[in-house]
């Protein structure tokens, strides 16, 4: 069988409409490598804990980049078996 004859990748993304509220401080965009090993709330808690402990005064962009990298590493530490990409806004 050729690769084209089998369904190896699901092309339908999981999408959700969310209305951001005034109290929402972050938005985590991540692929299923993260969500396979942690819940939405676990990811939010992880990022908030990282931000609360972040001491480098290089600015918010650097902080969010480092938080994204830390969340990727946490997913890998939890033994995700899928690709892992994270962006935090």
N, CA, C and O atoms as a GROMACS GRO file, in nm:
protein
  356
    1UNK      N    1   0.084  -0.119   0.000
    1UNK     CA    2   0.000   0.000   0.000
    1UNK      C    3   0.087   0.124   0.000
    1UNK      O    4   0.190   0.130   0.068
    2UNK      N    5   0.046   0.220  -0.076
    2UNK     CA    6   0.120   0.345  -0.074
    2UNK      C    7   0.073   0.433   0.041
    2UNK      O    8  -0.034   0.411   0.098
    3UNK      N    9   0.153   0.530   0.073
    3UNK     CA   10   0.122   0.623   0.182
    3UNK      C   11  -0.011   0.694   0.159
    3UNK      O   12  -0.085   0.719   0.254
    4UNK      N   13  -0.043   0.726   0.035
    4UNK     CA   14  -0.165   0.800   0.002
    4UNK      C   15  -0.292   0.718   0.028
    4UNK      O   16  -0.400   0.776   0.045
    5UNK      N   17  -0.280   0.588   0.033
    5UNK     CA   18  -0.398   0.503   0.051
    5UNK      C   19  -0.440   0.491   0.197
    5UNK      O   20  -0.549   0.440   0.225
    6UNK      N   21  -0.358   0.535   0.289
    6UNK     CA   22  -0.389   0.521   0.432
    6UNK      C   23  -0.409   0.658   0.496
    6UNK      O   24  -0.352   0.758   0.451
    7UNK      N   25  -0.488   0.662   0.599
    7UNK     CA   26  -0.511   0.785   0.673
    7UNK      C   27  -0.416   0.792   0.792
    7UNK      O   28  -0.449   0.746   0.901
    8UNK      N   29  -0.298   0.847   0.771
    8UNK     CA   30  -0.201   0.858   0.879
    8UNK      C   31  -0.216   0.989   0.957
    8UNK      O   32  -0.184   0.995   1.075
    9UNK      N   33  -0.265   1.091   0.890
    9UNK     CA   34  -0.278   1.222   0.951
    9UNK      C   35  -0.422   1.269   0.937
    9UNK      O   36  -0.481   1.262   0.829
   10UNK      N   37  -0.478   1.315   1.046
   10UNK     CA   38  -0.612   1.372   1.041
   10UNK      C   39  -0.597   1.519   1.005
   10UNK      O   40  -0.532   1.595   1.078
   11UNK      N   41  -0.658   1.560   0.896
   11UNK     CA   42  -0.641   1.696   0.848
   11UNK      C   43  -0.742   1.794   0.907
   11UNK      O   44  -0.737   1.913   0.877
   12UNK      N   45  -0.832   1.746   0.989
   12UNK     CA   46  -0.932   1.833   1.049
   12UNK      C   47  -0.882   1.883   1.185
   12UNK      O   48  -0.870   1.804   1.278
   13UNK      N   49  -0.853   2.012   1.197
   13UNK     CA   50  -0.801   2.062   1.324
   13UNK      C   51  -0.911   2.076   1.430
   13UNK      O   52  -1.029   2.091   1.397
   14UNK      N   53  -0.870   2.069   1.554
   14UNK     CA   54  -0.962   2.098   1.665
   14UNK      C   55  -0.959   2.249   1.686
   14UNK      O   56  -0.854   2.305   1.716
   15UNK      N   57  -1.070   2.312   1.670
   15UNK     CA   58  -1.079   2.457   1.686
   15UNK      C   59  -1.188   2.489   1.787
   15UNK      O   60  -1.287   2.417   1.800
   16UNK      N   61  -1.167   2.598   1.858
   16UNK     CA   62  -1.264   2.638   1.959
   16UNK      C   63  -1.271   2.790   1.960
   16UNK      O   64  -1.169   2.858   1.960
   17UNK      N   65  -1.392   2.842   1.960
   17UNK     CA   66  -1.414   2.985   1.977
   17UNK      C   67  -1.414   3.018   2.125
   17UNK      O   68  -1.488   2.957   2.203
   18UNK      N   69  -1.333   3.112   2.164
   18UNK     CA   70  -1.326   3.153   2.303
   18UNK      C   71  -1.332   3.305   2.308
   18UNK      O   72  -1.258   3.373   2.237
   19UNK      N   73  -1.418   3.355   2.391
   19UNK     CA   74  -1.424   3.499   2.413
   19UNK      C   75  -1.330   3.532   2.528
   19UNK      O   76  -1.350   3.486   2.641
   20UNK      N   77  -1.229   3.612   2.499
   20UNK     CA   78  -1.136   3.651   2.604
   20UNK      C   79  -1.200   3.758   2.691
   20UNK      O   80  -1.265   3.851   2.643
   21UNK      N   81  -1.179   3.742   2.819
   21UNK     CA   82  -1.235   3.834   2.917
   21UNK      C   83  -1.124   3.923   2.972
   21UNK      O   84  -1.006   3.895   2.953
   22UNK      N   85  -1.162   4.029   3.038
   22UNK     CA   86  -1.065   4.124   3.095
   22UNK      C   87  -0.965   4.054   3.187
   22UNK      O   88  -0.847   4.091   3.190
   23UNK      N   89  -1.011   3.955   3.263
   23UNK     CA   90  -0.924   3.888   3.359
   23UNK      C   91  -0.831   3.783   3.296
   23UNK      O   92  -0.743   3.731   3.365
   24UNK      N   93  -0.849   3.752   3.168
   24UNK     CA   94  -0.762   3.657   3.100
   24UNK      C   95  -0.626   3.722   3.076
   24UNK      O   96  -0.617   3.826   3.010
   25UNK      N   97  -0.522   3.661   3.128
   25UNK     CA   98  -0.389   3.723   3.118
   25UNK      C   99  -0.302   3.660   3.010
   25UNK      O  100  -0.207   3.723   2.964
   26UNK      N  101  -0.332   3.536   2.969
   26UNK     CA  102  -0.252   3.469   2.867
   26UNK      C  103  -0.343   3.389   2.774
   26UNK      O  104  -0.456   3.354   2.807
   27UNK      N  105  -0.289   3.362   2.657
   27UNK     CA  106  -0.353   3.272   2.560
   27UNK      C  107  -0.245   3.174   2.516
   27UNK      O  108  -0.140   3.216   2.466
   28UNK      N  109  -0.269   3.046   2.535
   28UNK     CA  110  -0.173   2.943   2.496
   28UNK      C  111  -0.220   2.877   2.368
   28UNK      O  112  -0.328   2.818   2.364
   29UNK      N  113  -0.140   2.888   2.263
   29UNK     CA  114  -0.165   2.818   2.138
   29UNK      C  115  -0.064   2.705   2.132
   29UNK      O  116   0.057   2.729   2.136
   30UNK      N  117  -0.112   2.583   2.123
   30UNK     CA  118  -0.021   2.469   2.125
   30UNK      C  119  -0.079   2.354   2.044
   30UNK      O  120  -0.200   2.343   2.028
   31UNK      N  121   0.008   2.270   1.995
   31UNK     CA  122  -0.038   2.152   1.920
   31UNK      C  123  -0.062   2.036   2.016
   31UNK      O  124  -0.036   2.047   2.136
   32UNK      N  125  -0.111   1.929   1.962
   32UNK     CA  126  -0.157   1.819   2.046
   32UNK      C  127  -0.048   1.748   2.124
   32UNK      O  128  -0.079   1.670   2.215
   33UNK      N  129   0.078   1.771   2.093
   33UNK     CA  130   0.185   1.714   2.174
   33UNK      C  131   0.181   1.764   2.317
   33UNK      O  132   0.224   1.694   2.409
   34UNK      N  133   0.129   1.884   2.336
   34UNK     CA  134   0.110   1.939   2.471
   34UNK      C  135  -0.017   1.883   2.531
   34UNK      O  136  -0.018   1.833   2.644
   35UNK      N  137  -0.126   1.891   2.455
   35UNK     CA  138  -0.258   1.855   2.509
   35UNK      C  139  -0.273   1.705   2.530
   35UNK      O  140  -0.365   1.662   2.601
   36UNK      N  141  -0.187   1.624   2.471
   36UNK     CA  142  -0.189   1.480   2.495
   36UNK      C  143  -0.141   1.445   2.636
   36UNK      O  144  -0.176   1.339   2.689
   37UNK      N  145  -0.061   1.534   2.697
   37UNK     CA  146   0.000   1.500   2.826
   37UNK      C  147  -0.039   1.596   2.940
   37UNK      O  148   0.002   1.575   3.054
   38UNK      N  149  -0.118   1.699   2.910
   38UNK     CA  150  -0.165   1.787   3.017
   38UNK      C  151  -0.297   1.852   2.978
   38UNK      O  152  -0.327   1.870   2.860
   39UNK      N  153  -0.374   1.885   3.080
   39UNK     CA  154  -0.502   1.951   3.056
   39UNK      C  155  -0.479   2.099   3.030
   39UNK      O  156  -0.370   2.152   3.053
   40UNK      N  157  -0.583   2.165   2.982
   40UNK     CA  158  -0.576   2.310   2.963
   40UNK      C  159  -0.536   2.379   3.092
   40UNK      O  160  -0.448   2.465   3.093
   41UNK      N  161  -0.601   2.340   3.202
   41UNK     CA  162  -0.574   2.406   3.330
   41UNK      C  163  -0.433   2.379   3.380
   41UNK      O  164  -0.370   2.467   3.437
   42UNK      N  165  -0.384   2.257   3.359
   42UNK     CA  166  -0.246   2.227   3.398
   42UNK      C  167  -0.146   2.315   3.322
   42UNK      O  168  -0.048   2.362   3.380
   43UNK      N  169  -0.172   2.337   3.194
   43UNK     CA  170  -0.084   2.423   3.114
   43UNK      C  171  -0.090   2.567   3.163
   43UNK      O  172   0.013   2.633   3.177
   44UNK      N  173  -0.210   2.616   3.190
   44UNK     CA  174  -0.225   2.752   3.241
   44UNK      C  175  -0.154   2.766   3.375
   44UNK      O  176  -0.081   2.863   3.396
   45UNK      N  177  -0.174   2.672   3.465
   45UNK     CA  178  -0.108   2.677   3.596
   45UNK      C  179   0.044   2.674   3.581
   45UNK      O  180   0.114   2.747   3.651
   46UNK      N  181   0.094   2.590   3.491
   46UNK     CA  182   0.238   2.580   3.468
   46UNK      C  183   0.293   2.714   3.421
   46UNK      O  184   0.396   2.761   3.471
   47UNK      N  185   0.225   2.775   3.323
   47UNK     CA  186   0.273   2.903   3.268
   47UNK      C  187   0.264   3.014   3.373
   47UNK      O  188   0.356   3.094   3.384
   48UNK      N  189   0.155   3.020   3.449
   48UNK     CA  190   0.144   3.122   3.554
   48UNK      C  191   0.255   3.106   3.658
   48UNK      O  192   0.312   3.205   3.703
   49UNK      N  193   0.284   2.983   3.696
   49UNK     CA  194   0.391   2.958   3.792
   49UNK      C  195   0.526   3.004   3.735
   49UNK      O  196   0.606   3.065   3.806
   50UNK      N  197   0.549   2.975   3.608
   50UNK     CA  198   0.673   3.018   3.542
   50UNK      C  199   0.682   3.171   3.542
   50UNK      O  200   0.785   3.227   3.579
   51UNK      N  201   0.574   3.237   3.502
   51UNK     CA  202   0.573   3.384   3.495
   51UNK      C  203   0.595   3.444   3.634
   51UNK      O  204   0.669   3.541   3.649
   52UNK      N  205   0.530   3.387   3.734
   52UNK     CA  206   0.545   3.439   3.871
   52UNK      C  207   0.688   3.428   3.923
   52UNK      O  208   0.731   3.509   4.004
   53UNK      N  209   0.761   3.328   3.876
   53UNK     CA  210   0.898   3.308   3.923
   53UNK      C  211   1.003   3.370   3.830
   53UNK      O  212   1.123   3.363   3.859
   54UNK      N  213   0.961   3.428   3.720
   54UNK     CA  214   1.054   3.483   3.621
   54UNK      C  215   1.115   3.611   3.674
   54UNK      O  216   1.043   3.703   3.713
   55UNK      N  217   1.248   3.619   3.675
   55UNK     CA  218   1.317   3.733   3.735
   55UNK      C  219   1.396   3.818   3.636
   55UNK      O  220   1.444   3.926   3.672
   56UNK      N  221   1.411   3.772   3.514
   56UNK     CA  222   1.492   3.844   3.415
   56UNK      C  223   1.417   3.966   3.363
   56UNK      O  224   1.306   3.951   3.312
   57UNK      N  225   1.474   4.085   3.374
   57UNK     CA  226   1.402   4.208   3.334
   57UNK      C  227   1.411   4.240   3.184
   57UNK      O  228   1.406   4.357   3.147
   58UNK      N  229   1.424   4.140   3.098
   58UNK     CA  230   1.443   4.166   2.955
   58UNK      C  231   1.314   4.195   2.881
   58UNK      O  232   1.317   4.219   2.760
   59UNK      N  233   1.201   4.194   2.948
   59UNK     CA  234   1.076   4.230   2.884
   59UNK      C  235   0.981   4.114   2.868
   59UNK      O  236   1.016   3.997   2.885
   60UNK      N  237   0.858   4.150   2.835
   60UNK     CA  238   0.750   4.051   2.827
   60UNK      C  239   0.770   3.953   2.712
   60UNK      O  240   0.736   3.835   2.726
   61UNK      N  241   0.823   3.998   2.599
   61UNK     CA  242   0.842   3.906   2.486
   61UNK      C  243   0.940   3.795   2.521
   61UNK      O  244   0.917   3.679   2.489
   62UNK      N  245   1.048   3.832   2.587
   62UNK     CA  246   1.146   3.731   2.630
   62UNK      C  247   1.084   3.637   2.731
   62UNK      O  248   1.104   3.516   2.725
   63UNK      N  249   1.008   3.693   2.826
   63UNK     CA  250   0.944   3.611   2.928
   63UNK      C  251   0.848   3.509   2.865
   63UNK      O  252   0.849   3.392   2.903
   64UNK      N  253   0.765   3.553   2.770
   64UNK     CA  254   0.669   3.462   2.708
   64UNK      C  255   0.738   3.358   2.619
   64UNK      O  256   0.692   3.245   2.609
   65UNK      N  257   0.848   3.397   2.556
   65UNK     CA  258   0.926   3.301   2.478
   65UNK      C  259   0.984   3.194   2.570
   65UNK      O  260   0.977   3.075   2.539
   66UNK      N  261   1.040   3.236   2.682
   66UNK     CA  262   1.096   3.141   2.779
   66UNK      C  263   0.986   3.052   2.838
   66UNK      O  264   1.007   2.933   2.860
   67UNK      N  265   0.869   3.109   2.864
   67UNK     CA  266   0.757   3.030   2.916
   67UNK      C  267   0.713   2.927   2.812
   67UNK      O  268   0.682   2.813   2.848
   68UNK      N  269   0.710   2.965   2.686
   68UNK     CA  270   0.676   2.871   2.578
   68UNK      C  271   0.776   2.756   2.573
   68UNK      O  272   0.738   2.640   2.562
   69UNK      N  273   0.904   2.791   2.581
   69UNK     CA  274   1.009   2.689   2.579
   69UNK      C  275   0.996   2.596   2.700
   69UNK      O  276   1.015   2.475   2.688
   70UNK      N  277   0.965   2.653   2.816
   70UNK     CA  278   0.949   2.571   2.937
   70UNK      C  279   0.831   2.477   2.924
   70UNK      O  280   0.838   2.362   2.969
   71UNK      N  281   0.721   2.523   2.864
   71UNK     CA  282   0.604   2.438   2.846
   71UNK      C  283   0.634   2.323   2.749
   71UNK      O  284   0.589   2.211   2.770
   72UNK      N  285   0.710   2.351   2.644
   72UNK     CA  286   0.754   2.245   2.553
   72UNK      C  287   0.836   2.142   2.629
   72UNK      O  288   0.813   2.022   2.615
   73UNK      N  289   0.931   2.188   2.709
   73UNK     CA  290   1.016   2.096   2.785
   73UNK      C  291   0.935   2.013   2.884
   73UNK      O  292   0.965   1.895   2.907
   74UNK      N  293   0.832   2.075   2.944
   74UNK     CA  294   0.747   2.002   3.037
   74UNK      C  295   0.669   1.892   2.964
   74UNK      O  296   0.655   1.781   3.016
   75UNK      N  297   0.619   1.922   2.846
   75UNK     CA  298   0.548   1.820   2.768
   75UNK      C  299   0.643   1.705   2.731
   75UNK      O  300   0.604   1.588   2.737
   76UNK      N  301   0.766   1.738   2.694
   76UNK     CA  302   0.864   1.634   2.663
   76UNK      C  303   0.899   1.553   2.788
   76UNK      O  304   0.915   1.432   2.781
   77UNK      N  305   0.911   1.620   2.903
   77UNK     CA  306   0.940   1.553   3.028
   77UNK      C  307   0.828   1.454   3.065
   77UNK      O  308   0.852   1.350   3.125
   78UNK      N  309   0.704   1.491   3.026
   78UNK     CA  310   0.589   1.404   3.052
   78UNK      C  311   0.575   1.295   2.946
   78UNK      O  312   0.476   1.222   2.943
   79UNK      N  313   0.674   1.286   2.860
   79UNK     CA  314   0.685   1.179   2.761
   79UNK      C  315   0.580   1.186   2.651
   79UNK      O  316   0.523   1.084   2.611
   80UNK      N  317   0.554   1.307   2.602
   80UNK     CA  318   0.465   1.318   2.487
   80UNK      C  319   0.522   1.240   2.370
   80UNK      O  320   0.644   1.229   2.356
   81UNK      N  321   0.436   1.186   2.290
   81UNK     CA  322   0.478   1.106   2.173
   81UNK      C  323   0.446   1.178   2.042
   81UNK      O  324   0.454   1.119   1.935
   82UNK      N  325   0.409   1.304   2.051
   82UNK     CA  326   0.369   1.380   1.933
   82UNK      C  327   0.456   1.504   1.920
   82UNK      O  328   0.535   1.534   2.010
   83UNK      N  329   0.441   1.574   1.810
   83UNK     CA  330   0.516   1.698   1.793
   83UNK      C  331   0.466   1.802   1.894
   83UNK      O  332   0.351   1.798   1.937
   84UNK      N  333   0.555   1.894   1.932
   84UNK     CA  334   0.524   1.991   2.036
   84UNK      C  335   0.562   2.130   1.986
   84UNK      O  336   0.678   2.158   1.959
   85UNK      N  337   0.461   2.216   1.976
   85UNK     CA  338   0.482   2.356   1.940
   85UNK      C  339   0.395   2.440   2.033
   85UNK      O  340   0.279   2.407   2.057
   86UNK      N  341   0.452   2.549   2.084
   86UNK     CA  342   0.379   2.635   2.178
   86UNK      C  343   0.406   2.781   2.145
   86UNK      O  344   0.518   2.820   2.113
   87UNK      N  345   0.300   2.860   2.154
   87UNK     CA  346   0.311   3.005   2.148
   87UNK      C  347   0.219   3.060   2.257
   87UNK      O  348   0.103   3.022   2.267
   88UNK      N  349   0.274   3.151   2.337
   88UNK     CA  350   0.196   3.212   2.444
   88UNK      C  351   0.184   3.361   2.415
   88UNK      O  352   0.283   3.430   2.393
   89UNK      N  353   0.060   3.407   2.415
   89UNK     CA  354   0.032   3.550   2.390
   89UNK      C  355  -0.026   3.610   2.515
   89UNK      O  356  -0.057   3.729   2.518
   0.00000   0.00000   0.00000
